[in-house]
Amino acid sequence: MSGVDPYDQNPPYLYECTNSGERVQAENRPGECSECGGYMQNISKPREQ
């Protein structure tokens, strides 16, 4: 996914699987990872406050 800023907070958001590292863009949480069934975490939102 070159050219995609993973920290852009505007849709579509970038989600990453916490198990496999698979990344997908979606406007809403995509559910489970298509590769392993793992949890998809929104990495477009900052994790530090």
C-alpha positions in Angstrom: 0.0 0.0 0.0 2.6 2.5 -1.0 1.5 6.1 -1.0 -1.0 5.6 1.8 -0.5 7.6 5.0 -1.4 5.1 7.7 -2.1 8.0 10.2 -4.6 9.9 8.0 -7.8 10.2 10.1 -10.2 10.7 7.2 -12.0 7.8 5.5 -11.2 5.4 4.1 -9.3 4.2 7.1 -6.4 1.8 7.2 -6.9 -1.4 9.2 -4.2 -3.9 10.1 -4.6 -7.4 11.4 -3.0 -7.8 14.9 -2.0 -11.4 14.0 -0.8 -11.5 10.3 -0.1 -7.8 9.6 -2.5 -7.8 6.6 -3.6 -4.2 5.8 -6.8 -3.1 4.1 -8.6 0.2 3.5 -12.2 0.5 4.5 -14.7 3.2 5.5 -16.0 0.9 8.3 -14.3 -1.8 10.4 -13.9 -4.8 8.0 -14.6 -7.5 10.6 -12.1 -10.4 10.7 -8.9 -10.6 8.7 -9.4 -12.4 5.4 -6.1 -14.2 5.8 -6.3 -15.6 9.3 -9.5 -14.5 11.0 -7.7 -12.2 13.4 -8.8 -8.8 14.8 -8.5 -5.8 12.4 -7.3 -2.7 14.3 -7.8 0.8 12.9 -4.2 2.2 12.6 -5.4 5.5 11.1 -6.1 6.9 14.6 -3.1 7.9 16.8 -2.4 5.5 19.6 -0.7 8.1 21.8 -2.5 11.1 23.3 
